Structures are given as structure tokens and as C-alpha cells.
Amino acid sequence: MDLYLIHWPVEGQFKDAWRALETLYEEGKAKVIGVSNFQLHHLEELMKDAKIKPMVNQVEYHPRLSQKEVQAFCQKHDIQLEAWSPLMLGELLGNAELQEIANRYNKSVAQVILRWDLQNGVVTIPKSTKAHRIAENADVFNFEFTSEDMKQINKLNQDQRIGPDPDNFDFS
Ligand SMILES: NC(=O)c1ccc[n+]([C@@H]2O[C@H](COP(=O)([O-])OP(=O)(O)OC[C@H]3O[C@@H](n4cnc5c(N)ncnc54)[C@H](OP(=O)(O)O)[C@@H]3O)[C@@H](O)[C@H]2O)c1
């Protein structure tokens, strides 16, 4: 397997799950192992006695939820941050400020968001059922934002989730 993640940090269970992933990695069955929806305290707890530290943390990440603390921790510990729902399930596509930036670069709002991910060092996994949008979402390697543009997009953060909060999730 190329990448194997623990989907959610279930208290009292994620350490056992991690030991299983470590075994798969050591046996060469998973090339990369990681976690998803881990907050900073989950990562710290896991890393206390992990043999192998997580290589990826896949979290909800978009301009309304830029996860600064988690991102800084992941950068420090060489854990690749990965963005799920990077387009906020389409909710951000009508944002006027992003549209203004998109107009200046002759790009779509989706492309602006995905380029912002990349320039922040975040791997991004937008989903579309439409071939032309899949192509559009991949066409983000031929332009670059200035630091001023990046700051303008960073300012959109409101710590606003569209998906469940990992600290208040019903795992039953
Ligand atoms: N680890 C986790 O807990 C977790 C949680 C949620 C999601 N995920 C993963 O994250 C990935 C993506 O997230 P997501 O599907 O939740 O959200 P998303 O990628 O932010 O948004 C998908 C929505 O945006 C639309 N869209 C995509 N590209 C577009 C474009 N260029 N222009 C206009 N609309 C566009 C899609 O519609 P059309 O299909 O009509 O284009 C779809 O309605 C998925 O692979 C999902 O499995 C992981």
C-alpha cells in the first residue's frame, strides 16, 4: 500500500492502531503510514511512545480553517500536512476576495485555493466527479502568489469547520 492512515483519533485506541501500522510499515506492506484528523495533543500523545512517527496528517484545511498550530507542529516534526475538503465542499468558491485574486491571475477560485495550499507546503486532495474540473484542479503549477497575496488569503481564516471536530466526534 502506498499510504495507510488512521482515519480518526479514537481515544484509548489510536495507540494500538498505530502499533499495527508500524508493523505493516516494518513488514514493507505500507510504504507510508500516517494519521488523519489528529490535533496537536493527539500527535504529542502518539509520539510519546511511537517507534515510528507519523509521516502524514490529513486534516480539514482551507482558507477558513488554516490550522496554524497543527501545521507548525507538523512542519517541525517533518510530518506532511494534507488537506481534506480543501474547497470547503465548494462553499468557498463564491468568496468575493478569492474571486478578486482569481481575476488578477486569470485563474478560477478553486485554483487559487489549491495553489495557496501548495505554497503553504500542504498536499491537497480536491475531489470532483467532472473530468474538466479534475483537469482544472491539477492546473496550478504555472503561476505563483506574491507574499502579499498569500497574506490576504491567510487573513480569511476563521477557525471554521465544515466537517466534524476531532475533539468532539461521536465514534459510536
Ligand atoms: N480524512 C477525512 O476524515 C476526510 C474527511 C472528508 C473528506 N476527505 C477526503 O477529502 C477529499 C476531498 O474532499 P471533499 O470531497 O470532502 O471536498 P472538496 O474537494 O473541498 O469539495 C468537493 C466539492 O467541490 C466541487 N468541486 C471540485 N472541484 C471544483 C472546481 N474546480 N470548481 C467547482 N467545484 C468543484 C465538487 O463538485 P463536482 O463533483 O460536481 O465537481 C464537490 O461538490 C475526498 O477524497 C475525501 O474522501 C477526507
The ligand as an SDF file (V2000), in Angstrom:
LIG
                    3D

 48 52  0  0  0  0  0  0  0  0999 V2000
   -9.7790   12.2110    6.2960 N   0  0  0  0  0  0  0  0  0  0  0  0
  -11.0280   12.5920    6.4430 C   0  0  0  0  0  0  0  0  0  0  0  0
  -11.5990   12.4990    7.5310 O   0  0  0  0  0  0  0  0  0  0  0  0
  -11.7840   13.1840    5.2860 C   0  0  0  0  0  0  0  0  0  0  0  0
  -12.9870   13.8630    5.5100 C   0  0  0  0  0  0  0  0  0  0  0  0
  -13.6700   14.4250    4.4170 C   0  0  0  0  0  0  0  0  0  0  0  0
  -13.1500   14.2840    3.1320 C   0  0  0  0  0  0  0  0  0  0  0  0
  -11.9850   13.6090    2.9460 N   0  0  0  0  0  0  0  0  0  0  0  0
  -11.4320   13.4460    1.5780 C   0  0  0  0  0  0  0  0  0  0  0  0
  -11.0790   14.6980    1.0300 O   0  0  0  0  0  0  0  0  0  0  0  0
  -11.2120   14.6540   -0.3920 C   0  0  0  0  0  0  0  0  0  0  0  0
  -11.8670   15.9110   -0.9210 C   0  0  0  0  0  0  0  0  0  0  0  0
  -12.7710   16.4230   -0.0430 O   0  0  0  0  0  0  0  0  0  0  0  0
  -14.3250   16.6900   -0.3000 P   0  0  0  0  0  0  0  0  0  0  0  0
  -14.8590   15.9690   -1.4490 O   0  0  0  0  0  0  0  0  0  0  0  0
  -14.9260   16.4820    1.0430 O   0  0  0  0  0  0  0  0  0  0  0  0
  -14.3390   18.2880   -0.5500 O   0  0  0  0  0  0  0  0  0  0  0  0
  -13.7620   19.2970   -1.6490 P   0  0  0  0  0  0  0  0  0  0  0  0
  -12.7440   18.6580   -2.5150 O   0  0  0  0  0  0  0  0  0  0  0  0
  -13.4240   20.5280   -0.8740 O   0  0  0  0  0  0  0  0  0  0  0  0
  -15.0940   19.6600   -2.4660 O   0  0  0  0  0  0  0  0  0  0  0  0
  -15.7030   18.7840   -3.3470 C   0  0  0  0  0  0  0  0  0  0  0  0
  -16.8530   19.5620   -3.9890 C   0  0  0  0  0  0  0  0  0  0  0  0
  -16.3360   20.6240   -4.7790 O   0  0  0  0  0  0  0  0  0  0  0  0
  -16.7780   20.5160   -6.1240 C   0  0  0  0  0  0  0  0  0  0  0  0
  -15.6280   20.8900   -6.9740 N   0  0  0  0  0  0  0  0  0  0  0  0
  -14.4370   20.2440   -7.0750 C   0  0  0  0  0  0  0  0  0  0  0  0
  -13.6100   20.9110   -7.9080 N   0  0  0  0  0  0  0  0  0  0  0  0
  -14.2970   22.0020   -8.3360 C   0  0  0  0  0  0  0  0  0  0  0  0
  -13.9780   23.0620   -9.2140 C   0  0  0  0  0  0  0  0  0  0  0  0
  -12.8020   23.1690   -9.8260 N   0  0  0  0  0  0  0  0  0  0  0  0
  -14.9340   24.0140   -9.4440 N   0  0  0  0  0  0  0  0  0  0  0  0
  -16.1490   23.9450   -8.8430 C   0  0  0  0  0  0  0  0  0  0  0  0
  -16.4890   22.9630   -7.9860 N   0  0  0  0  0  0  0  0  0  0  0  0
  -15.5800   21.9890   -7.7380 C   0  0  0  0  0  0  0  0  0  0  0  0
  -17.2120   19.0780   -6.3010 C   0  0  0  0  0  0  0  0  0  0  0  0
  -18.3090   19.0110   -7.1860 O   0  0  0  0  0  0  0  0  0  0  0  0
  -18.2730   18.1500   -8.5660 P   0  0  0  0  0  0  0  0  0  0  0  0
  -18.0010   16.7210   -8.1970 O   0  0  0  0  0  0  0  0  0  0  0  0
  -19.6430   18.4030   -9.0980 O   0  0  0  0  0  0  0  0  0  0  0  0
  -17.1830   18.7600   -9.4150 O   0  0  0  0  0  0  0  0  0  0  0  0
  -17.6790   18.7050   -4.8970 C   0  0  0  0  0  0  0  0  0  0  0  0
  -19.0300   19.1040   -4.6980 O   0  0  0  0  0  0  0  0  0  0  0  0
  -12.0110   13.3980   -0.7040 C   0  0  0  0  0  0  0  0  0  0  0  0
  -11.1220   12.4640   -1.2840 O   0  0  0  0  0  0  0  0  0  0  0  0
  -12.4860   12.8860    0.6460 C   0  0  0  0  0  0  0  0  0  0  0  0
  -12.5200   11.4860    0.7360 O   0  0  0  0  0  0  0  0  0  0  0  0
  -11.2860   13.0680    3.9960 C   0  0  0  0  0  0  0  0  0  0  0  0
  1  2  1  0
  2  3  2  0
  2  4  1  0
  4  5  1  0
  4 48  2  0
  5  6  2  0
  6  7  1  0
  7  8  2  0
  8  9  1  0
  8 48  1  0
  9 10  1  0
  9 46  1  0
 10 11  1  0
 11 12  1  0
 11 44  1  0
 12 13  1  0
 13 14  1  0
 14 15  2  0
 14 16  1  0
 14 17  1  0
 17 18  1  0
 18 19  2  0
 18 20  1  0
 18 21  1  0
 21 22  1  0
 22 23  1  0
 23 24  1  0
 23 42  1  0
 24 25  1  0
 25 26  1  0
 25 36  1  0
 26 27  1  0
 26 35  1  0
 27 28  2  0
 28 29  1  0
 29 30  1  0
 29 35  2  0
 30 31  1  0
 30 32  2  0
 32 33  1  0
 33 34  2  0
 34 35  1  0
 36 37  1  0
 36 42  1  0
 37 38  1  0
 38 39  2  0
 38 40  1  0
 38 41  1  0
 42 43  1  0
 44 45  1  0
 44 46  1  0
 46 47  1  0
M  CHG  2   8   1  16  -1
M  END
$$$$
